[in-house]
Amino acid sequence: MLRTIIIDDEPAVRNTLHGLLKRTCPRVNVIGEANSVATGIRAIREKSPDLILLDIKMDDGTGFDLLKRFENVNFKIIFVTAYEEYAIKAFEFSAVDYILKPVNPEKLAVAVKRAGYLHQSEFNTQLGALRENIENPGRQIKKIILKNMESIFLLNVDDIICCQSDGSYTHFQTYDGQKITVSKLLKDYDTLLSGSGFLRVHRSHLINLKHIQRFDRQDGGYVVMADETHLPVSTSGRERLLELFNEIGS
């Protein structure tokens, strides 16, 4: 059983979560509730839960203020939040589960199931990435979590040179020479990274604009990256690149 505490300053949300957990998550045992950062800290220390459903914004602070009071986080967390574009982006880069209000029962059940199987050390790595992304004063995403069957990788977004599609897999090439393969489509990373300085120049290639050395027009056009990788450019990719270069040069 997952011994669970619900921390949210809205009584209606706590009641909804409690009811949904009881109905859809038989492995969950709700052992307590709290309505603020202060009462949440007390509840965690008194009851030592396995899982917390944690509101981000409460009257006396944030869920991250609460977490700062624990030197060692030895519980899993599913964050519960109203929509905020930057925060959602930070969760997705960090691979930490979140539930949007109003709560979707199916998404809640999936998040709880994942929490039950997630190793604490893996969750803490993801949580560290989330904290850095959320608390970055420039509101720029800094870290991304990549996972495969063997490892979990914590990367600086700026260190990614390019991403290459390989069927249902994506290969990441980093500035320090790592090649990391994950079982996820390139289009998913195109969506995730598009606001962080990446451009889809070809159906099989997503590049970090910070690492372009040059664009060669010959042979239909290709980009040369910082590690000397030569990548083909599609017609639409060529147009986007030239538009970008014109903007920079104007």
C-alpha positions as CSV (number, residue, x, y, z in Angstrom):
1,M,0.0,0.0,0.0
2,L,1.1,3.6,-0.7
3,R,0.7,5.6,2.5
4,T,-0.5,8.9,1.1
5,I,-1.0,12.5,2.3
6,I,-3.0,15.1,0.3
7,I,-1.7,18.7,0.7
8,D,-3.9,21.4,-0.8
9,D,-5.4,24.6,0.5
10,E,-8.8,24.0,-1.3
11,P,-11.1,21.7,0.7
12,A,-13.0,20.8,-2.5
13,V,-9.8,19.7,-4.2
14,R,-8.8,17.6,-1.2
15,N,-12.2,16.0,-1.1
16,T,-12.1,15.3,-4.8
17,L,-8.6,13.8,-4.7
18,H,-9.6,11.6,-1.7
19,G,-12.7,10.3,-3.4
20,L,-10.8,9.6,-6.7
21,L,-8.0,7.8,-4.9
22,K,-10.4,5.6,-3.1
23,R,-12.3,4.8,-6.3
24,T,-9.5,4.3,-8.8
25,C,-6.3,3.6,-6.8
26,P,-6.8,0.5,-4.6
27,R,-3.1,0.5,-3.6
28,V,-3.4,3.9,-2.0
29,N,-4.2,4.4,1.7
30,V,-4.8,8.1,2.5
31,I,-3.3,8.6,6.0
32,G,-3.7,12.4,6.3
33,E,-4.5,15.7,4.8
34,A,-3.1,19.2,5.2
35,N,-4.2,22.7,4.0
36,S,-1.0,24.7,4.0
37,V,2.8,24.5,3.8
38,A,3.1,24.6,7.6
39,T,0.5,21.9,8.3
40,G,1.9,19.8,5.4
41,I,5.4,19.8,6.9
42,R,3.9,18.6,10.2
43,A,1.9,15.9,8.6
44,I,4.9,14.6,6.7
45,R,7.1,14.5,9.7
46,E,4.5,12.8,11.9
47,K,3.2,10.2,9.4
48,S,6.2,9.4,7.1
49,P,4.2,8.9,3.9
50,D,5.2,7.1,0.8
51,L,3.4,9.5,-1.5
52,I,2.3,13.1,-1.4
53,L,-0.2,14.8,-3.6
54,L,1.1,18.4,-3.4
55,D,-0.5,21.6,-4.4
56,I,2.0,24.1,-5.9
57,K,0.5,27.4,-4.7
58,M,-1.0,27.7,-1.2
59,D,-1.8,30.7,1.0
60,D,1.4,30.5,3.0
61,G,3.8,29.5,0.3
62,T,4.5,26.9,-2.4
63,G,5.0,23.2,-2.6
64,F,8.7,24.0,-3.2
65,D,8.9,26.0,0.0
66,L,7.6,22.9,1.7
67,L,10.2,20.6,0.1
68,K,13.1,23.0,1.2
69,R,12.3,22.0,4.8
70,F,13.4,18.4,4.1
71,E,17.1,17.7,3.8
72,N,16.3,14.2,2.5
73,V,13.2,13.6,0.5
74,N,12.2,10.0,1.1
75,F,8.7,10.1,-0.5
76,K,7.3,10.4,-4.0
77,I,5.4,13.4,-5.1
78,I,2.6,14.1,-7.6
79,F,2.1,17.8,-8.0
80,V,-1.4,19.2,-8.3
81,T,-1.6,22.6,-10.1
82,A,-3.7,25.0,-12.1
83,Y,-2.4,25.6,-15.6
84,E,0.7,27.7,-15.9
85,E,2.7,27.3,-19.1
86,Y,6.2,27.7,-17.7
87,A,5.6,25.4,-14.8
88,I,4.1,22.7,-17.0
89,K,7.1,22.9,-19.3
90,A,9.4,22.5,-16.3
91,F,7.5,19.3,-15.2
92,E,7.7,17.9,-18.7
93,F,11.5,18.5,-19.0
94,S,12.0,17.0,-15.6
95,A,9.8,13.9,-16.1
96,V,8.0,14.6,-12.8
97,D,4.3,13.8,-12.7
98,Y,1.8,16.5,-12.3
99,I,-2.0,16.7,-12.4
100,L,-3.9,19.7,-13.6
101,K,-7.0,21.1,-11.9
102,P,-9.7,20.1,-12.4
103,V,-8.4,16.6,-11.8
104,N,-8.7,13.9,-14.4
105,P,-9.3,10.5,-12.8
106,E,-7.5,8.5,-15.4
107,K,-4.4,10.7,-15.3
108,L,-4.4,10.6,-11.6
109,A,-4.5,6.8,-11.6
110,V,-1.7,6.6,-14.1
111,A,0.5,9.0,-12.1
112,V,-0.1,7.0,-8.9
113,K,0.7,3.7,-10.6
114,R,4.0,5.2,-11.9
115,A,4.9,6.5,-8.4
116,G,4.4,3.0,-7.0
117,Y,7.1,1.6,-9.3
118,L,9.5,4.5,-9.4
119,H,12.7,4.1,-7.4
120,Q,13.3,6.8,-4.8
121,S,16.7,7.7,-6.1
122,E,15.4,8.1,-9.7
123,F,12.6,10.3,-8.4
124,N,15.0,12.5,-6.5
125,T,17.1,13.0,-9.6
126,Q,14.0,14.1,-11.5
127,L,13.0,16.3,-8.6
128,G,16.4,18.0,-8.6
129,A,16.0,18.8,-12.3
130,L,12.5,20.2,-11.6
131,R,13.7,22.5,-8.8
132,E,16.5,23.9,-11.0
133,N,14.1,24.5,-13.9
134,I,11.3,26.0,-11.7
135,E,13.6,28.2,-9.6
136,N,15.8,29.6,-12.5
137,P,15.3,33.4,-12.3
138,G,15.5,33.7,-16.1
139,R,12.6,31.3,-16.5
140,Q,14.7,29.3,-19.0
141,I,14.6,25.6,-18.9
142,K,18.1,24.4,-17.9
143,K,17.8,20.6,-17.3
144,I,16.2,17.7,-19.1
145,I,15.8,14.1,-17.9
146,L,16.3,11.3,-20.5
147,K,15.6,7.7,-19.6
148,N,16.2,4.3,-21.2
149,M,16.3,0.8,-19.9
150,E,19.8,1.1,-18.5
151,S,20.1,4.6,-17.1
152,I,18.6,7.9,-16.2
153,F,20.4,10.9,-17.6
154,L,20.4,14.5,-16.3
155,L,21.5,16.8,-19.1
156,N,22.0,20.5,-19.5
157,V,19.7,21.5,-22.4
158,D,22.4,23.7,-23.8
159,D,24.8,20.7,-24.1
160,I,22.5,18.8,-26.6
161,I,23.9,19.3,-30.1
162,C,21.2,17.5,-32.0
163,C,18.5,14.8,-31.9
164,Q,18.1,12.2,-34.6
165,S,15.0,10.0,-35.4
166,D,15.5,6.3,-35.7
167,G,12.0,4.8,-36.1
168,S,10.4,4.8,-32.6
169,Y,13.7,5.8,-31.0
170,T,15.5,9.2,-30.7
171,H,19.3,9.5,-30.5
172,F,20.7,12.5,-28.6
173,Q,24.2,13.8,-29.4
174,T,25.8,15.9,-26.7
175,Y,28.7,18.4,-26.7
176,D,30.9,16.1,-24.6
177,G,30.5,13.2,-27.0
178,Q,27.7,11.2,-25.4
179,K,25.2,9.4,-27.6
180,I,22.0,8.6,-25.7
181,T,19.2,6.6,-27.2
182,V,15.7,6.8,-25.8
183,S,12.5,5.0,-26.8
184,K,10.5,8.1,-27.7
185,L,9.6,9.7,-31.0
186,L,11.5,12.7,-32.3
187,K,8.2,14.7,-32.7
188,D,7.7,14.5,-29.0
189,Y,11.1,16.2,-28.4
190,D,10.4,18.7,-31.2
191,T,7.3,19.8,-29.3
192,L,9.2,19.9,-26.0
193,L,12.3,21.7,-27.1
194,S,10.9,24.1,-29.7
195,G,10.8,26.9,-27.2
196,S,14.4,26.3,-26.1
197,G,16.4,27.2,-29.1
198,F,15.9,24.0,-31.2
199,L,14.8,23.7,-34.8
200,R,13.5,20.8,-36.8
201,V,15.6,21.1,-40.0
202,H,14.6,17.7,-41.4
203,R,12.1,15.1,-40.7
204,S,14.8,13.1,-39.0
205,H,16.8,15.9,-37.3
206,L,16.3,18.4,-34.6
207,I,19.2,20.7,-33.9
208,N,20.3,23.1,-31.2
209,L,20.8,26.5,-32.8
210,K,23.5,27.3,-30.3
211,H,25.7,24.7,-31.9
212,I,25.4,25.5,-35.6
213,Q,28.9,26.2,-37.2
214,R,27.6,26.9,-40.7
215,F,25.0,26.2,-43.3
216,D,26.3,25.0,-46.6
217,R,24.0,25.5,-49.6
218,Q,25.5,22.7,-51.8
219,D,24.0,19.3,-52.3
220,G,20.6,20.5,-51.4
221,G,21.8,22.2,-48.2
222,Y,23.2,20.8,-44.9
223,V,24.2,22.2,-41.5
224,V,27.6,21.6,-39.9
225,M,27.3,21.3,-36.1
226,A,29.9,22.2,-33.4
227,D,31.1,18.5,-33.3
228,E,31.5,18.5,-37.1
229,T,28.4,16.5,-37.7
230,H,26.9,17.1,-41.1
231,L,23.1,17.0,-41.1
232,P,20.8,17.2,-44.2
233,V,18.3,20.1,-44.4
234,S,14.8,19.7,-46.0
235,T,13.3,22.4,-48.2
236,S,11.1,23.7,-45.3
237,G,14.1,23.4,-42.9
238,R,16.2,25.5,-45.3
239,E,13.5,28.2,-45.4
240,R,13.3,28.3,-41.6
241,L,17.1,28.5,-41.3
242,L,17.4,31.3,-43.8
243,E,14.7,33.2,-42.1
244,L,16.5,32.8,-38.8
245,F,19.8,34.0,-40.3
246,N,18.1,37.0,-41.9
247,E,16.6,37.9,-38.5
248,I,20.0,37.6,-36.8
249,G,21.7,39.6,-39.5
250,S,19.2,42.4,-39.7
